[in-house]
């Protein structure tokens, strides 16, 4: 009975999986442009979501610290049934028992407390505000990182798909040349080795097509995950690799703009401001605090006979000895020094990022022009080699060699186009306001 049940369960699972797979295959592919992919990534990518959560966490910390300067109110309603040992309290009356009671008491009271002067809490609130600003800068930086990540993933997928198209075209060319070799052999112009060589080339090209097709699917999977698309959804990329020239800024202008707008760099300054407020809060631990407190309510031994009572007082609180402040100050000084080193290092890093992005952009621009020229020459070489073989002037070794040269040239062109687009988004990221300028840099309408 158990075995039969397990078999039925297994069959049901297999049928369910087959049904889902068939539904996925029947569903129309999702048309996805680069701009749409970036928008989806900003909404769904984990890095952006985590950075947003850290902003909310910083806001919660600020609200908690702000509460120290807001009124605190509470209500207490104790009901007591008790006896008292007078002798234990130093009271001894003749002819009276040491323990009196039991008796009851009722008390309905509201208590309030308000800080009038508390510099430690004030500076702690200011520190939390600066910390929230740092988290907001980190969030902007994370969104810029997501834009670059999604762009690179999209370009990788577009490059992989373009390589599939190139490989498919190469297979078609090899099939035509293999048929040509057969025809040439039939008329006595070529021999069996030429046919065999063409068949080997065709087999290699078909193998390459299988590999590139699989790599394209893997690239689409990586893109789908980075933008939050169900991995079973078929995707069609609407933006192909193309060349859109970008006039880069001058190095000095780029560095200055990045230092003013890069959120990771600004975050360090917000963190330093927060640490400085924490230092002020630490110093204020030995300054007096003034607290206004009081209570009002009714009390008595019977519910029908309760009398109103209350109290209002002003407390001056002054710490005389608190050894914890020494350790706190050492921690804050260390964190300030670490922050200073990070700012100095990132300033150099900003300049390095700008210079690297400009170098890569200029190099990629030149590579595109060179690769296109090389592809045109390789196409002419293959045409000449095919004509020579067709006319019986040479064997098809020249044809196979020209095929390989054309394949390399086309791959070089595709690679150069992808590198050029990646260099542009890297420059946008290095400059800082990635979310504002990525459409301009990438040529998105």
C-alpha positions as CSV (number, residue, x, y, z in Angstrom):
1,X,0.0,0.0,0.0
2,X,2.8,2.4,0.9
3,X,4.7,1.6,-2.3
4,X,1.6,2.2,-4.4
5,X,1.1,5.5,-2.7
6,X,4.7,6.6,-3.3
7,X,4.4,5.7,-7.0
8,X,1.3,7.7,-7.4
9,X,3.0,10.7,-5.6
10,X,6.0,10.4,-7.9
11,X,3.8,10.3,-11.0
12,X,1.9,13.3,-9.8
13,X,5.1,15.3,-9.2
14,X,6.4,14.4,-12.7
15,X,3.2,15.4,-14.3
16,X,3.2,18.7,-12.4
17,X,6.7,19.4,-13.4
18,X,6.0,18.6,-17.1
19,X,2.9,20.8,-17.0
20,X,4.9,23.8,-15.6
21,X,7.7,23.2,-18.2
22,X,5.1,23.1,-21.0
23,X,3.5,26.3,-19.7
24,X,6.9,28.0,-19.6
25,X,7.6,27.0,-23.1
26,X,4.2,28.1,-24.4
27,X,4.5,31.5,-22.6
28,X,5.6,34.4,-24.9
29,X,9.1,35.7,-24.4
30,X,9.6,38.8,-22.3
31,X,10.9,41.7,-24.5
32,X,13.5,43.4,-22.4
33,X,15.4,46.6,-23.3
34,X,18.5,47.8,-21.4
35,X,16.6,50.6,-19.8
36,X,13.8,48.3,-18.7
37,X,16.4,45.9,-17.3
38,X,18.0,48.7,-15.3
39,X,14.6,49.8,-13.9
40,X,13.8,46.3,-12.9
41,X,17.2,45.9,-11.2
42,X,16.8,49.1,-9.2
43,X,13.4,47.8,-7.9
44,X,14.4,44.1,-7.3
45,X,18.1,43.7,-6.9
46,X,19.2,42.5,-3.5
47,X,22.0,45.1,-3.1
48,X,19.6,48.0,-3.6
49,X,17.0,46.4,-1.3
50,X,19.5,45.8,1.5
51,X,20.8,49.4,1.2
52,X,17.2,50.7,1.5
53,X,16.7,48.6,4.6
54,X,19.8,50.1,6.2
55,X,18.4,53.6,5.6
56,X,15.2,52.5,7.4
57,X,17.2,51.1,10.2
58,X,19.1,54.3,10.6
59,X,15.8,56.2,10.7
60,X,14.7,53.8,13.5
61,X,17.9,54.6,15.4
62,X,17.2,58.3,15.0
63,X,13.7,58.0,16.3
64,X,14.8,56.0,19.3
65,X,17.4,58.6,20.3
66,X,15.0,61.4,19.7
67,X,12.7,59.8,22.3
68,X,15.1,60.8,25.0
69,X,14.2,64.4,24.5
70,X,10.4,63.8,24.3
71,X,8.0,63.5,27.2
72,X,7.7,60.1,28.9
73,X,4.3,59.3,30.3
74,X,3.0,56.2,32.1
75,X,0.1,55.1,34.2
76,X,0.3,52.9,37.3
77,X,-2.7,51.5,39.2
78,X,-1.3,49.4,42.1
79,X,-3.7,47.6,44.4
80,X,-2.0,46.3,47.6
81,X,-3.1,43.9,50.4
82,X,-0.4,44.0,53.0
83,X,0.7,43.6,56.6
84,X,3.5,45.6,58.2
85,X,6.2,44.5,60.8
86,X,6.5,47.6,63.0
87,X,9.3,46.2,65.0
88,X,11.4,45.6,61.9
89,X,11.1,49.3,61.1
90,X,12.2,50.4,64.6
91,X,8.7,51.0,65.9
92,X,7.8,49.4,69.2
93,X,4.5,50.3,71.0
94,X,3.4,49.0,74.4
95,X,0.6,46.5,74.4
96,X,0.7,46.4,70.5
97,X,1.5,43.4,68.3
98,X,4.6,43.8,66.2
99,X,2.7,43.0,63.0
100,X,-0.3,45.1,62.1
101,X,-2.8,44.5,59.3
102,X,-3.9,43.3,57.0
103,X,-5.1,46.4,55.2
104,X,-5.7,47.4,51.6
105,X,-4.6,50.4,49.6
106,X,-5.5,51.8,46.1
107,X,-3.5,54.2,44.0
108,X,-4.4,55.5,40.5
109,X,-1.5,57.7,39.2
110,X,0.0,59.1,36.0
111,X,3.8,59.8,35.9
112,X,5.6,62.2,33.6
113,X,9.2,63.0,32.8
114,X,10.7,65.6,30.5
115,X,14.4,66.4,29.9
116,X,15.0,70.1,30.1
117,X,18.8,70.0,29.5
118,X,20.6,66.8,28.3
119,X,23.5,67.6,26.0
120,X,24.6,64.0,25.7
121,X,21.2,63.0,24.3
122,X,21.2,66.1,22.0
123,X,24.5,65.2,20.4
124,X,23.5,61.5,20.2
125,X,20.4,62.7,18.1
126,X,22.6,64.8,15.9
127,X,24.9,61.8,15.4
128,X,22.0,59.6,14.4
129,X,20.9,62.2,11.8
130,X,24.4,62.2,10.3
131,X,24.5,58.5,10.3
132,X,21.2,58.4,8.4
133,X,22.6,60.7,5.8
134,X,25.6,58.3,5.4
135,X,23.2,55.4,4.9
136,X,21.3,57.5,2.3
137,X,24.6,58.1,0.5
138,X,25.3,54.4,0.6
139,X,21.9,53.7,-0.8
140,X,22.6,56.0,-3.8
141,X,26.0,54.3,-4.2
142,X,24.3,50.9,-4.1
143,X,21.8,51.9,-6.8
144,X,24.7,53.1,-9.0
145,X,26.4,49.8,-8.5
146,X,23.2,48.0,-9.5
147,X,23.0,50.1,-12.7
148,X,26.5,49.1,-13.6
149,X,25.9,45.4,-12.7
150,X,22.7,45.1,-14.7
151,X,24.3,47.0,-17.7
152,X,27.3,44.6,-17.7
153,X,25.0,41.6,-17.4
154,X,22.8,42.9,-20.3
155,X,25.9,43.6,-22.4
156,X,27.2,40.1,-21.7
157,X,23.9,38.6,-22.8
158,X,23.8,40.7,-25.9
159,X,27.4,39.8,-26.7
160,X,26.6,36.1,-26.2
161,X,23.5,36.3,-28.5
162,X,25.5,38.2,-31.1
163,X,28.1,35.4,-31.0
164,X,25.4,32.9,-31.5
165,X,24.3,34.8,-34.7
166,X,27.9,34.9,-35.9
167,X,28.3,31.2,-35.2
168,X,25.1,30.3,-37.0
169,X,26.2,32.4,-40.0
170,X,29.6,30.6,-39.9
171,X,27.8,27.2,-40.0
172,X,25.8,28.3,-43.0
173,X,29.0,29.5,-44.7
174,X,30.7,26.2,-43.9
175,X,27.7,24.2,-45.3
176,X,27.9,26.2,-48.5
177,X,31.7,25.6,-48.8
178,X,31.4,21.9,-48.0
179,X,28.9,21.6,-50.8
180,X,31.2,23.6,-53.0
181,X,34.0,21.1,-52.2
182,X,31.7,18.2,-53.2
183,X,30.8,19.9,-56.4
184,X,34.5,20.6,-57.2
185,X,35.4,17.1,-56.5
186,X,32.6,15.9,-58.8
187,X,34.0,17.9,-61.7
188,X,37.6,16.8,-60.9
189,X,38.8,20.2,-59.7
190,X,39.2,19.1,-56.0
191,X,40.1,15.9,-54.3
192,X,38.8,13.9,-51.3
193,X,41.1,15.8,-48.9
194,X,39.4,19.1,-49.8
195,X,36.0,17.6,-49.1
196,X,37.2,16.0,-45.8
197,X,38.8,19.4,-44.7
198,X,35.5,21.2,-45.4
199,X,33.6,18.6,-43.4
200,X,35.9,18.9,-40.5
201,X,35.5,22.7,-40.6
202,X,31.7,22.3,-40.7
203,X,31.8,19.9,-37.7
204,X,33.9,22.4,-35.7
205,X,31.6,25.3,-36.6
206,X,28.5,23.2,-35.5
207,X,30.2,22.4,-32.2
208,X,31.1,26.1,-31.7
209,X,27.4,27.0,-32.3
210,X,26.3,24.6,-29.6
211,X,28.8,26.1,-27.1
212,X,27.9,29.7,-27.9
213,X,24.1,28.9,-27.7
214,X,24.5,27.4,-24.2
215,X,26.7,30.4,-23.1
216,X,23.9,32.8,-24.3
217,X,21.4,30.9,-22.2
218,X,23.6,31.1,-19.2
219,X,24.1,34.9,-19.7
220,X,20.3,35.3,-19.8
221,X,20.0,33.4,-16.6
222,X,22.5,35.7,-14.9
223,X,20.7,38.7,-16.2
224,X,17.2,37.4,-15.1
225,X,18.4,36.9,-11.6
226,X,20.1,40.3,-11.3
227,X,16.9,42.1,-12.3
228,X,14.4,39.8,-10.4
229,X,12.8,38.0,-13.3
230,X,11.6,34.4,-12.9
231,X,14.3,32.2,-14.2
232,X,11.9,30.1,-16.2
233,X,10.7,33.2,-18.2
234,X,12.1,33.3,-21.8
235,X,13.8,36.7,-22.5
236,X,14.3,38.5,-25.8
237,X,16.8,41.3,-25.7
238,X,15.6,44.3,-27.8
239,X,18.8,46.3,-27.6
240,X,21.7,44.9,-29.6
241,X,25.4,45.8,-29.4
242,X,26.0,49.1,-31.2
243,X,28.5,51.9,-31.3
244,X,27.5,55.3,-29.9
245,X,30.4,57.6,-29.5
246,X,30.7,59.6,-26.2
247,X,32.8,62.7,-25.8
248,X,34.5,62.2,-22.4
249,X,35.2,65.0,-19.9
250,X,38.6,66.3,-19.2
251,X,40.4,64.4,-16.4
252,X,40.6,67.4,-14.0
253,X,36.9,68.3,-14.5
254,X,35.9,64.6,-14.0
255,X,37.9,64.3,-10.8
256,X,36.4,67.5,-9.4
257,X,32.9,66.4,-10.3
258,X,33.4,63.0,-8.8
259,X,34.7,64.4,-5.5
260,X,31.6,66.6,-5.2
261,X,29.0,64.0,-6.2
262,X,30.3,60.5,-5.6
263,X,28.0,59.0,-2.9
264,X,30.6,56.6,-1.5
265,X,33.0,59.6,-0.9
266,X,30.2,61.8,0.6
267,X,29.2,58.9,2.9
268,X,32.6,59.0,4.5
269,X,32.2,62.7,5.4
270,X,28.7,62.0,6.8
271,X,30.2,59.2,8.9
272,X,32.9,61.6,10.1
273,X,30.3,64.2,11.1
274,X,28.4,61.5,13.0
275,X,31.6,60.5,14.8
276,X,32.3,64.1,15.8
277,X,28.8,64.4,17.3
278,X,29.4,61.1,19.2
279,X,32.6,62.6,20.6
280,X,30.6,65.7,21.8
281,X,28.1,63.3,23.3
282,X,30.9,61.5,25.2
283,X,32.2,64.7,26.6
284,X,28.7,65.7,27.7
285,X,28.5,62.7,30.0
286,X,30.1,64.8,32.8
287,X,27.9,67.8,32.2
288,X,24.7,68.3,34.3
289,X,21.3,67.1,33.2
290,X,18.1,68.8,34.2
291,X,15.0,66.7,34.3
292,X,11.5,67.8,35.1
293,X,9.3,65.0,36.6
294,X,6.1,64.6,38.5
295,X,3.0,62.6,39.1
296,X,-0.7,63.1,39.9
297,X,-3.4,60.7,41.0
298,X,-5.7,59.5,43.8
299,X,-5.0,57.0,46.6
300,X,-6.7,55.6,49.7
301,X,-7.7,52.5,51.5
302,X,-11.2,52.3,50.0
303,X,-12.4,52.8,46.5
304,X,-15.2,55.1,47.7
305,X,-12.8,57.3,49.5
306,X,-9.8,58.3,47.3
307,X,-8.0,61.5,47.8
308,X,-6.0,63.3,45.1
309,X,-2.2,63.7,45.6
310,X,0.7,64.7,43.3
311,X,4.2,65.9,43.1
312,X,6.3,68.1,40.8
313,X,10.1,68.2,41.0
314,X,13.2,69.3,39.1
315,X,16.2,67.0,39.2
316,X,19.8,68.0,38.6
317,X,21.8,65.0,37.7
318,X,25.6,65.1,37.6
319,X,28.0,62.2,37.0
320,X,31.0,62.3,39.3
321,X,32.8,59.2,38.1
322,X,32.2,57.1,35.0
323,X,35.2,55.0,33.9
324,X,33.3,53.8,30.8
325,X,33.8,57.2,29.2
326,X,37.6,56.5,28.8
327,X,37.0,53.4,26.8
328,X,34.3,55.1,24.7
329,X,36.6,57.9,23.9
330,X,39.4,55.5,22.8
331,X,36.9,53.8,20.5
332,X,35.7,57.0,19.0
333,X,39.3,58.3,18.4
334,X,40.2,55.1,16.7
335,X,37.1,55.2,14.4
336,X,37.8,58.9,13.5
337,X,41.4,58.0,12.5
338,X,40.1,55.1,10.5
339,X,37.6,57.4,8.8
340,X,40.4,59.9,8.0
341,X,42.5,57.1,6.4
342,X,39.5,55.9,4.3
343,X,38.8,59.4,3.0
344,X,42.4,59.9,2.0
345,X,42.5,56.5,0.3
346,X,39.2,56.9,-1.5
347,X,40.2,60.3,-2.8
348,X,43.1,58.6,-4.6
349,X,40.7,55.8,-5.6
350,X,38.3,58.3,-7.2
351,X,41.1,59.7,-9.4
352,X,42.2,56.2,-10.3
353,X,38.7,55.2,-11.3
354,X,38.3,58.3,-13.5
355,X,41.7,57.8,-15.2
356,X,41.1,54.0,-15.7
357,X,37.6,54.7,-17.2
358,X,38.9,57.3,-19.6
359,X,41.8,55.0,-20.7
360,X,39.4,52.1,-21.3
361,X,36.9,54.3,-23.1
362,X,39.6,55.7,-25.5
363,X,41.1,52.3,-26.0
364,X,37.6,50.7,-26.7
365,X,36.8,53.5,-29.2
366,X,40.0,52.8,-31.1
367,X,39.4,49.0,-30.9
368,X,35.9,49.3,-32.4
369,X,37.3,51.2,-35.5
370,X,40.2,48.7,-35.8
371,X,38.0,45.7,-35.4
372,X,35.5,46.9,-38.0
373,X,38.3,47.4,-40.5
374,X,39.6,44.0,-39.7
375,X,36.2,42.4,-40.2
376,X,35.9,44.0,-43.6
377,X,39.3,42.8,-44.7
378,X,38.5,39.3,-43.4
379,X,35.3,39.2,-45.4
380,X,37.2,40.2,-48.6
381,X,39.9,37.6,-47.8
382,X,37.2,34.8,-47.5
383,X,35.6,36.0,-50.8
384,X,38.9,35.9,-52.6
385,X,39.8,32.5,-51.2
386,X,36.5,31.1,-52.2
387,X,36.8,32.4,-55.7
388,X,40.3,30.9,-56.0
389,X,39.0,27.5,-54.8
390,X,36.0,27.7,-57.1
391,X,38.1,28.4,-60.1
392,X,40.5,25.6,-59.3
393,X,43.5,27.9,-58.6
394,X,44.1,26.7,-55.0
395,X,42.8,24.1,-52.6
396,X,40.4,24.9,-49.8
397,X,43.2,25.4,-47.1
398,X,43.0,29.1,-48.0
399,X,39.2,29.0,-47.5
400,X,39.4,27.4,-44.1
401,X,42.1,29.8,-43.0
402,X,40.0,32.7,-44.2
403,X,37.0,31.4,-42.3
404,X,39.0,31.3,-39.1
405,X,40.3,34.8,-39.7
406,X,36.8,36.1,-40.3
407,X,35.4,34.4,-37.2
408,X,38.1,36.1,-35.1
409,X,37.6,39.4,-36.7
410,X,33.8,39.4,-36.1
411,X,34.4,38.3,-32.5
412,X,36.9,41.1,-32.0
413,X,34.3,43.6,-33.3
414,X,31.6,42.3,-31.0
415,X,34.0,42.3,-28.0
416,X,35.1,45.8,-28.8
417,X,31.5,47.0,-28.9
418,X,30.8,45.4,-25.6
419,X,33.9,46.9,-24.0
420,X,33.1,50.3,-25.3
421,X,29.6,50.2,-23.7
422,X,31.1,48.8,-20.5
423,X,33.7,51.6,-20.4
424,X,30.9,54.2,-20.8
425,X,28.9,52.9,-17.8
426,X,32.2,52.5,-15.8
427,X,32.9,56.2,-16.5
428,X,29.4,57.2,-15.4
429,X,29.8,55.1,-12.2
430,X,33.2,56.7,-11.5
431,X,31.8,60.2,-11.9
432,X,29.2,59.6,-9.3
433,X,25.6,60.5,-10.3
434,X,25.2,57.2,-12.2
435,X,21.4,57.2,-11.9
436,X,21.2,60.7,-13.5
437,X,23.6,60.3,-16.4
438,X,23.5,56.6,-17.4
439,X,20.9,57.1,-20.1
440,X,23.0,59.9,-21.6
441,X,26.2,57.9,-21.4
442,X,24.6,54.7,-22.9
443,X,22.7,56.6,-25.6
444,X,19.3,55.4,-24.3
445,X,16.5,57.4,-25.8
